Amino acid sequence: MCDNALDRADAAEEKVRQMTDKLERIEEELRDTQKKMMQTENDLDKAQEDLAVANTNLEEKEKKVQEVNFFLAN
């Protein structure tokens, strides 16, 4: 009986070690994924800022073209 209980205890301890290892791997993967998500969010913010600047520049150029066209038409 004692050997059987010891075997079950050893098996349970091994299972705990395996689950702990798996949990650590999953937590590491989660941290990596969170880092990637933060980088993607930063990239998105930068792209949105660049787009806003490009749109502003485009609007300014379009106004200049309209002014030149108005001047040439008169």
C-alpha positions as CSV (number, residue, x, y, z in Angstrom):
1,M,0.0,0.0,0.0
2,C,2.8,2.5,0.9
3,D,4.5,1.9,-2.4
4,N,1.3,2.6,-4.3
5,A,0.7,5.8,-2.4
6,L,4.3,6.9,-3.0
7,D,4.0,6.1,-6.7
8,R,0.8,8.2,-6.8
9,A,2.5,11.0,-4.9
10,D,5.4,10.9,-7.3
11,A,3.1,10.9,-10.3
12,A,1.2,13.8,-8.8
13,E,4.4,15.8,-8.2
14,E,5.5,15.1,-11.8
15,K,2.1,16.3,-13.1
16,V,2.5,19.5,-11.0
17,R,6.0,20.1,-12.4
18,Q,4.7,19.6,-15.9
19,M,1.7,21.9,-15.4
20,T,4.0,24.5,-13.8
21,D,6.4,24.3,-16.8
22,K,3.4,24.6,-19.2
23,L,2.1,27.6,-17.2
24,E,5.5,29.3,-17.3
25,R,5.7,28.8,-21.1
26,I,2.2,30.2,-21.6
27,E,3.0,33.2,-19.4
28,E,6.1,33.9,-21.4
29,E,4.1,33.6,-24.6
30,L,1.5,36.0,-23.2
31,R,4.3,38.5,-22.3
32,D,5.7,38.2,-25.8
33,T,2.3,38.7,-27.3
34,Q,1.6,41.8,-25.1
35,K,4.9,43.3,-26.2
36,K,4.0,42.7,-29.9
37,M,0.6,44.2,-29.3
38,M,2.2,47.3,-27.7
39,Q,4.6,47.7,-30.7
40,T,1.7,47.3,-33.1
41,E,-0.3,49.9,-31.3
42,N,2.8,52.3,-31.4
43,D,3.2,51.6,-35.1
44,L,-0.5,52.4,-35.6
45,D,-0.2,55.6,-33.7
46,K,2.8,56.6,-35.8
47,A,1.0,55.7,-39.0
48,Q,-2.0,57.8,-38.0
49,E,0.2,60.8,-37.2
50,D,2.0,60.4,-40.5
51,L,-1.4,60.2,-42.3
52,A,-2.7,63.3,-40.6
53,V,0.5,65.3,-41.6
54,A,0.2,64.0,-45.2
55,N,-3.5,65.0,-45.3
56,T,-2.6,68.5,-44.0
57,N,0.1,68.8,-46.6
58,L,-2.2,67.6,-49.3
59,E,-4.9,70.2,-48.3
60,E,-2.3,73.0,-48.4
61,K,-1.1,71.9,-51.9
62,E,-4.7,71.7,-53.2
63,K,-5.4,75.2,-51.9
64,K,-2.3,76.5,-53.7
65,V,-3.4,74.7,-56.9
66,Q,-6.8,76.4,-56.6
67,E,-5.2,79.8,-56.1
68,V,-2.9,79.3,-59.1
69,N,-5.9,78.1,-61.2
70,F,-7.9,81.1,-60.1
71,F,-5.1,83.5,-60.9
72,L,-4.6,81.9,-64.4
73,A,-8.3,82.0,-65.1
74,N,-8.4,85.8,-64.5
